[in-house]
Amino acid sequence: MEQQRTLLFIALLVLGFMLWQAWQRDYAPPSPTVPAQAGTPSGEAMPAPGVPDATPTTPGADGELAAMPLPATTPGGTPGGAPGSAPAAPLKPIASVQRIRVDTDVYRLEIDTRGGDLPRYPVDVDHPDIPYRLMDDTAKVYIAQSGLFSPQPAGNGFVQAAPSHRTVYSTARTSYTLADGQDRLEVDLHWTSPEGVRFTKTYIFTRGSYVVTVRHRIENGAQLPWRGNVYYRLKRSAVVDEGSAMLPTYLGPIYYSPDEKYREVDFEDIDDAPRFNAIDRDIAGGWAAINEHYFLGAWIPDPEETFRYFTARPDTGLYVIGLASGEHQVAPGESVELGARLFVGPKLQDVLEDIAPGLDLTVDYSWLTIIAKPLFWLLEWLHSFIGNWGWAIIALTILIKLAFYKLSETSYRSMAKMKKLHPRLLEIQRRYAGDRQRKGQAMMELYKKEGVNPLGGCLPILIQIPVFIALYWVLLESVELRQADWILWYKDLSTMDPYYVLPLIMGATMYLQQKLNPAQMDPVHQKMMMMLPVVFTIFFLWFPSGLVLYWVTNNILSIAQQWYITRRVIGTGK
């Protein structure tokens, strides 16, 4: 029957799309490697006029934000990555001079003077004492860097010296801890040029905040004025997908501007861009970031100042996104402070919204954000009362079912009427077995006489599919649901069911639903429909268990509603 064919087509279309996405992630051939550019060390191009070179003329150094040394393999079995991720290409650790240990209530990190862990977020539920490592410079590379550069030639009446991210700073202490009762912690690094210009880089940590203020203070004790620019950048090795989701989320560089809004920059875009610069534009009021699944590193500069945004590829397998200011001048005897904010932490949506415009869009709900955001808000609201994410998902499913009750009722009523007409349709099929046209006319006359729309059950299904996919993104992307437990062995609803119980229940409820539907007239179609519960059960084995919980709950409620409506229609004819 046409209705069943349409439903089958919709189901297979959604399934095929998801499988294609998974194949693309796992087996699609990688983009060709672009050779390093001639004339630029390690292939790191000058992104644009005024953007720092890979090898500044002043003494090289860092001041980069990185993590502590990491064992070769994490408990999840993957070098420096999230549990279950594919191993990244081997990279040499970045050379270090001295590490400064910083401990706060939300960070456990190290600042390299030649240049963290998130203790509230374990690497996985089986290792609650091992914090997740977002930034690292050993097995994988993900670091934040900042510095100054002075592009004018020597001998033109200005002090040229400027400490870049390669400069070796000095520090009075090697360990800093945010003490009980202390709300603010400052870490100062110092470097003085031969001409007498004193540079102080300060990291400011605040209790309960994943935002680090990075401040560059320039005190000109020289006889000549100082002139230069400040830059901020994030360096990352090419991201290998860190999840097992059928529809993986975007992982890579991002930037935001008031006019273009949220823009993703694929690693392939950087490879293919002239001089590896895929942005090369001036932006005021923006930010630059590198996205990970549940976590984010982002530079948020002064929104009142215009910065040149750029990308670069300093070496094969390493990528940079950053921004550089316009020129600043400091007269002899004067000083100036230049600063930006660095966010390094979990993508908590209510927190990101307050930090910078558009930063919450890094929680990648794909093209269904307009549906996913209200669903997440409702789910979070339910959790605030219930206190358990699993039961909150069940409560959300009930509310969604109530919202679609009338549409579902129309669908099930149409199916019930079709089931009631099934014997008469079989008779028409037998009578006009050799005349396809006459058979179709007779069936349409019967539908018209009985007031049945054979496609009446499809619209509610079509409307609910975007809600299902949007909820998929919510359960997959929201860090609030990472390692959220429910009952028994369900300790992380963002991962698959380890014992496949929910997928098997889902398959059984889907099979029971089909038994309530009118039987297929075509034996071939009937066999295909009977295979769907098996196909979807296999498909859902790798889905987040929270999503399968939603699907099971929805199926059970649908079975109850359909059974009631079918019984009433067949029993009363209404």
N, C-alpha and C positions, 0 to 999 in steps of 0.2 A: 504494500500500500504506500501511497505517496508520502504520507506523514512519516512512516517508519524509515523510508528511504532517505528522507531529508534529515532526520535525526541521526541516522547512520553516517551520512555524509558529513554532518557537522562534527560528530565525534571523531571520525577518522581524520578530518581536516585539522582539528586541534591537535590530535595525537601526532599526525605527520609533521606539523610545524615544530612541535617541541622536540621530536626526534631529530629533525633536520638541524635544529639549533645545537643539540647535543653532539651530533656528528661533526658539525662545523668546529665546535670547540675542541673535540678530541682528535680528529683525523684530518682536518683541512690542512693543506700544505702551508708552511710558514712563508711569509713574504720574503723575497730575496734580500740578502744582506747587502747593504750599501757600503762600498769601500770607504775608508777614511779619506777625508779631503786632504789634498796636498797643501802644504803651507801652514797647517794648523796642528799643533801637537795633539796627538791622540784623536785627531778628527774633530776636536771641539772648535767649532767656528766662532768667529766674532758674530753674535746674533744681530747686532745692529750698531750704528754709531752710538757710542756712549755706553755700550754693554761691556762688562769686564771680560778681558781675555782669559784664556785658560792658563796662561803663564804670565802673571803680572811682572812688571819690571822691578817691583820692590821685593824684599825677602818673602819667600813663600810661606803660607801658614793656614791654619784652619779656624778654630773657634766654631767647629761644626757640632751640632747636636747629634749624638749617636747613642748607642746602647753599650752595655757592658759586654765583655767577651762572652761568646756563646759556644756551648758544646757543638760538636760537629753535626749532631743529629738531635732534634727535639724528640720528646716522648711520642709524638705522633708519627715519627719515622721519616720526617722530611727535613732536609737541611735548612734550618732557619726560617721555615715557612709555617703556615698553619697546618694542623693535622690533616693528613690526607692529600696534601698538595703535591704536585709533581716537582721533582728537584729542579732548582734553577741551575743555569750554567755556572760552573765553578768560577769564582771571581777572587782576586787577590784582596786580602784585607787592606784597608787604607792605612798608610803609615801613620803612627801616632807618636807624639812626644811625651805628653803628660795628660792623664785623665783626671778630671775633677768629679768626684762623686757627689750627687745631689739627691736627697731623699725628702719627699713631701708626702702629704696624705694621699695624693693621686699619682705621683711619679716615683720611679726608681730609675735614675738615668745617670749618664755621664756626659760631661762636656769635654771635648778634646781641645786642649790648649793649642794644638796644631789643627787646628781647624779654624728608647727607654722602656723601660718596662712599665706596664700598667698594672699595679698590684691588685686593683679592684676587678680585673678581668683575667681569670685563669686561662691558660692555653686551651684546656678542654676540661670537661666535667670529671674525667678520671684523674686529673692532676691539679687539684684545686690550689696547691701550694706553689705552682709554677706560673708566674704571671705571663700574660701575652706580651710578646716583644713586637712593637710596631716599627721602631727605627733601629737600624743595625748596620754595621759596616764590615761584617765578616762573611757569613754564608750567603747572605743576600746584602744588597746595598740599598739603603733607604735612609738618607741623611738630610738634615736641614743646614744650610750654610748662609752666611751673610758676610759682608765686608765692604770696603771702600776701594775706589780706584780713581786715579788721576790721569786722564788721557793726554793732557797737554805735554808737549816736549819740554825737556829740561832747559833751564837757562832763559825762560821767558818772563821772569819776574815773579814767579809763584813757587811755593814749596810743592814739590812733586810727590813726596812720599805719601803712601796710603796703604794701610794694612788690609790685605785681602783675606779671603778665607784660608789662605795658605800661611799667613804670618804666625810666627810662634809668639804667643802672648805670655806674660808672666802673671802669676797669681799668688796671693798671700797664703792661701789655704788649699788643701787638696780634697777637703770633704766639707759639705754643708748639709745641715739637717733642719727642716722646719720643726721647731720645738713645739711642745704642747703649749697652747695659749698664744702662739705666734701666728699671725695671719699673713705675713709677707716675708719673703726671703730673697735677698739680692746677692748675686754672684758677679764679682767684678774681675775683668781681665784687662791687663794694661800692656801698652806698647808705646815707646817713644822713638820718634824719628831722630836721625843724627842732627837735624836742624833745630830740634827742640819742640816739635809739635807732639803733644801728649794725646794718645787715643785710649779711651776706656770703653770697652764693650761690657755691657751689663745685662745679665739675664735676671728677670724679676718674676718670681713665682708667687702665686696667691693661693691660699688654702681653699680647697674645694674646686679649683678652676683648672681646666685643661688648656688655658691660654697663657702663654709665656710672652711677656713683653721683652723685646730685644732692643736695647738702646745703645747707640754709638755717640759718645761725647768726644768732641774735638776741641782741645784747648791749645790755642796757637801761641807758643812761647818763642817762636822764631822771629826773625827780622823782616821776613817777607810774608805776604798773605798766602793762605792755603786755599787751593781750589780742587774740588773733586765731587764724586758721586757716590751714593750708597746703593747697594744691590742686595737682593734676597733671592735665594733659590733653593729648590728641592732636587735632589739627585736620587734616581731610582734605577735599579736593574729592571730589565724587561719583566713584566709581571706574568708569571705562569698561573693559570686559573687555580684559585685556592679552594674551590668548592666542588661539590659533586652534583650541583643542581642541573636539572635538565635545561633551564633557561638561565645561563650564567649572567651575572650583572657586570657592568662596566668597571674595569680596573685600569687606571692610568691617569695621565695628566688632564687637568681641568683648569679653565679660567673663567672668570665672570666679569662682565662689564655692564654698566647701566643700559647701554643701547642693545647689545647683542644677547644680554642675559647669560645663561648657563651654556658653556660650550665645552665639549669634549675634544681632546687632541689625541688621537690614537698614536701608538708608537710607530705604526706604519706611515702616518702622516709626517712625523718628524723625519723618518728615513727618507721620504720622498721629497721633502721640502728643500729649496735652495739653501745651501749652507746649514741644513738641518734646522732652520728657523721657521716653524709652522705658524707663528703668530705675528711677530714683528709689527706691533702697533702700540700707540700711546693710549693709556686708559687712566681715568681718574675715578675713584670710587669702586675699584674692582678688587679681586683677589686671585691668587694662583694656588693650586693644590695638586696633590697626587692621591687619587682615590684608592682605597682598599675596600674589602667587602664590608666589614663592620666599623672600620677605623679610618682616620683621615689625618693627613698632614697638610696644613694650609698657611700661607703667608697672607696676612691682611694688613696692607700698608695704610698710611694716613689717607682717608678718603678725599681730603681737600687737595692733595698733591697729585700731579700727573706722573705716571711711571711708564717706561717702555717695557712691554711684556715680550718675552722671547722664549724659545726652546733651543736646545742644543743636544748634541750627542758626543760627549767628550771621548767616548771609547765604545767599541762594539759591545752591545748589551747593556750600556749605561745611558740614561736619558736625563735631561735637565729641563725643568720649567722654572722661570724666574722673572724678576722685574727689576729695573734699574731706574733710579731717580734722575731728575735733571741736575744741573750743576749747582753746587753750594759753595759759597766763599766765606772764609773766616779771616778777618783782619788780624794783624799782630796784636797780642794782648786780649783778644776776644775769644769767646767759646760758643759752640752751638751743639745742640742735641738732635740727633736724627733717630727715629725709632719706628718699629712696626710690631705687630702682634703675630705670634706663631701659635696656631692651634695644633696640638698633637694629642689625639684622644679618640674616644668612641663617638660615633655619629648619633648622639642623643638629639632628637629633632627639636625639642623645646629649647635646648641649649644653643644649638646651631643658629636658630632663628634670631636669637638675641645678640649674636656675635657680629654678623655681617649679613647684608641682604643677599639672598640666594644661596647661602651656605647650606641651608637645609636641603637643597636640591641634590646634594651629594648622596643623600639617601635615595638610591636609584629605583624608583617605582616604574620606570619605563614610561610608555605612552599612556598608561592608565593612572597617572599621578592624581588626576582630578577625582577618581573614584577611590584610589588607595589611601590617600591622606584622610578623608573622612572615616574610612573603615578603621584605620589605625587609631584615630582619635577616639572613636567609639570603643574599640577594643581596650585601649588604655584606660578609658573611663570605667569600663566594666571591671577591669583588673584592680582599680583603686578601691572598689567595694568588695570584690570577691577575694583578692589576694593570691590567686592562683591562675596562671596563664592558660592552663588547659581548660579549666571550668569557664574562664572568660571567653575562650574560643567557642565553647558549647553555647554559652549565653548569647554570643554574637550571632551564631548560626540560627538560633531560635528567633532573634529579632529580625534577621534577614528573611527568614521563612515567613514571618508575620507580614513583613513589608511586601512580599511577593505573593501573599496568600490568594488574593483575588485572581491574579494572573495564573497561578498554579491551578486554582479551582477551574478556570476556563479550560486550561489544557487537559486536566484529568477528566472533566466532564465530556470533552470532545472524545478523548480516548475511550471512555466508558460507553458512549453512544456507538463508537466504531466497533467495540467489542460486542455490543448487543446486536449489531447488524451483521456480524461475522457469518452466521449460517446463511443468510440471504445472499451475501456476497459470494460465498462458496457456490451457491446454486447458480448465480449468474456466470461465474467462471466455468462451471461445468457445462452450462447450456450453450455458451458462446466460445467454447474452447478453441474453435478453428477460425473465429472472426474477431481479431483484436480490436478493430474499430467499433464493432457493434457492442463488444464487451465493455469498452470504455464508456460508450454512450449510456448503456444500461446502468452502470455503476454511478455515473454522474446524475442520472435521473433519480436513482434511489437516494443519493445524498441530498438532492434538492427536495425531494418529497419528505424526507425525515428531518430536514433542517440541520444536516450535519456538514461541517466544514472539515474535509480530510486533512487540512493543514492547520487546523485550529490549535493543535498542541505545540506547534513549533515556535511561535512568537515568544511565549514565556521562557522557553529554553534559550533562545537567542539572546534575550535580555539578561538572563542570569549568567551567561558565559563570561562577559566582561567583569562581573562581580567576582566570579570564581578566580579568574586570572589575576585581578587586582589583589585579592586576598592572598594569592600565591606570592606575589611580590612583597606584601606586607610581612608575611611569615618568614620569607627568605631574607629580606633586607634589614628589618628593624633590629638594631643591636639590643633593644629592650627585651627581645625574645630569644636572644642568644643564650644558650644554656638554661632556658626557662624550663622548670620541671612541671610535671602534672601528677601522675600517680605511678606506683609500681616502678618499672624500669624506665619510665619515660622521664629522663633527666634533662633532655635537651630537645625541645619541640622543633628546633630549627634543623634537626638532622633526621635521617631516616630511622624507622622503627627497627631496632636491632634483631627482633624476633619475628618481624613481618606479621604480627597479629592484626594490627589495624588494616593493612592492605588486604588481608584475607577476609576480614569482616566486610570491608568495602566491596569486595568482589561478590560475596554472598548476598549482600543487600542489593547490589546492582542486578544480580540474577533474579532475586525475588521481585524486584520492580518490573522486570521484563515479563514475568509470569502474570502480572496484573495488567499488562498492556494487551491490546488486541493482537492476535497471532498474525504472522505474515502470510499473505496469500501465496507468494512465491517461495518454494522450498529452499532455493539457493539463498534468498535474502533471509529466510528464517534461520538457516545455519550460520550466516554471517552475524546476525544479531545475537545469537546464542554464544558466539565466540567473543563478543565485546567484553563481557565481564572477565573473561580469562585474560584478554589483551590488556585491559585497564588494570587488572590486579598486578600483572607483571610490570606494567608501566609505573604503577604507584609504589612499587617496592622501594624505589630510590627517592621518593618525594619526601619533603619535610613531614615528620609525623604530625605536626600541628595542622598542616593542610589536609592530611588524610583524616585526621580527627574531625575537621570541619565537614569533609565529604561524607564520612560515615554518619555523622549526626544529621546532616541534610538528607541523606538517603532514608534513614529511619523515620524522620518526620514526613518525608514525601510518601513513604509506603503507607503510613497511618492515614494521611490525608487522601491518598489515592484509593485506598481500600474503602474508606468511608464513602467517598463520592461515587465510586463504582457500584457499591452495594445499593446506594440510594437511587442512582439512575436506573440500574437494571431492575431494582425492585419496584420502583414507582413510575419509571418512565419519564422522570423530570430531570 
